[in-house]
Amino acid sequence: MLHKEDQFTCTGDTQLVYQCWRPQETTQAALVIVHGFSDHSGRYMNIVKGLVPRGMALYGYDQRGHGRSPGQRGHIDSFNQFRDDLLTFMHLVADQEPDIPLFLMGHSMGGLIVLDFGLHHPNTMRGVIASAPHLSDPPVSPIVATIGRLCSRVWPTFSMDAGLDTSGLSRKAQVVQAYEEDPLVHGKGTARLSTEVAAIVAETNANAASFQPPLLIFHGTADPLTNPEASRRFYEEVPSSNKRYISYKGGLHEGHNDIHQERVVIDVAQWIEEQIRIVEEQPENLE
């Protein structure tokens, strides 16, 4: 496996850190992974280790305000920044991996980002994978939500601890411990991030019937951090016949790091390979 780290330039001349993992020989597809809130690109190694040996190149970047990339922790001025950063990165990967199918995967808040991206840029990828996407109101009290909305207008960079229940991440104690001890995990979110995400959740759900790319959504049935029923509702609204929904009974938030992680990796790999066969039979031009 070949590994590279570098940076790419986004809106406002912001330099975001990215990584890629490639097979040493033939590459049949490329997958861009968009991490979730308080997360970073280095926490998806089970996906990397499972897919690279199957001839897939994986790319991930630390979003602004996350991981090793710059910016106030857990802050954006507008959700457009997430969308524009991803578009820039998708073009970078397409340039580095020409003439092979490009897929997009996002987890949690990253799942919301890739679904929103699929609505706005449907021809930039051959398929979208959403892992436990954030498609409903976060599990916070009405008081905290009200404070967030008020501060977003008058003090958008006001930062709060998200109070994430880390026990909901995985049934593997070592995964939870590693997350809690990870220096690149911050757990912070600003008032503006909160309201921007809430607005895109509503917009994405409202436009599910316009979603065009091939779609895979998977979600653990016992996930306490994002709502599996919201994922199912979005999926049901998507009109395409090229879609699949997978439920993992008893699974918590991070399917790729839970006790059923091997099944998740196999399901993702097989879905991508199925889409590759479709691409070979019915090639299309991308943006």
Residue, then its C-alpha position, 0 to 999 in steps of 0.5 A: m500500500l502506498h501512502k501520501e500526505d499533502q495539502f490542497t488550497c481551498t476558498g480563502d487560500t485555506q490549506l487543508v491537509y489530505q491523505c491518500w492510500r493507493p494499491q501498488e498495482t492496478t487501481q479500479a476505482a477511487l473513493v473520497i471519504v468525508h469525515g464527521f464532526s470532531d473527526h479527522s481523516g485518520r480514523y477510517m483505516n478499517i475502510v482503507k485496509g479493506l478496500v485498497p487490497r481490492g484495487m481501490a485508491l482512498y482519499g480523505y482530508d481534514q475539514r476546516g476546523h478539524g484534525r490537522s487543518p487550520g481554522q477554529r475548531g468546529h466552526i464554519d462561516s457558511f455550509n457553502q465552505f464545506r461544499d466548496d472544499l469538497l468540490t475542490f478536493m473531488h477535482l484534485v482526486a479526479d486529476q490524480e486518478p484519471d480514467i477510473p470511476l470516482f466514488l464519494m463516502g461520508h460519515s455522520m456530518g460527513g454523510l450530510i455533506v456528501l448527500d448535500f453535495g450529491l444534490h448540488h453536483p450529481n455528475t462529479m461522482r459515480g455513486v454516494i455512500a452515506s454512513a449514519p448520516h446526520l439528517s435530523d435534529p441533534p440530541v441536545s436540549p431545546i435550551v441549548a438549541t435556542i442559545g445556538r440560534l441566538c448566538s449564531r446571529v450575534w456571536p457566530t464563533f461562540s464555541m460550546d462543548a458538543g457533549l458527545d456521548t462517546s459510548g454511542l460510537s462503538r461497542k468496542a471499548q478500545v475504539v471509544q478509548a482511542y477516540e477519547e484520547d485522540p489529540l486531533v478530536h476536539g468535541k467543539g462546535t460553534a453557534r454558526l456551525s450548529t445553525e448552518v448544519a440545521a439549515i442544510v439538514a432541512e434542505t437536504n431532506a426537502n430535496a431528497a426526491s431530486f437526488q440523482p447519483p447511485l446511493l448506498i446508505f447504511h446505519g446501525t439500528a441502535d445508533p444514539l447519535t444520528n437517527p436511523e429512521a431519518s436515514r430511512r426516510f431520506y432513502e425512501e424519498v430518493p426515486s432512483s432504482n439504483k439505491r440500497y439501504i443496509s441496517y446493522k442490527g444493534g449497531l452503534h454510530e461508527g459502523h466502520n469501527d464497530i464489532h460488525q466492521e468487517r461486514v461493513v467493509i465488505d458491503v461497501a466494497q461489493w457495492i462499489e464493485e457493482q457500480i463499477r460493472i454498471v459504469e463499464e456497461q453504461p459509461e457517462n461523462l462527469e463534470 
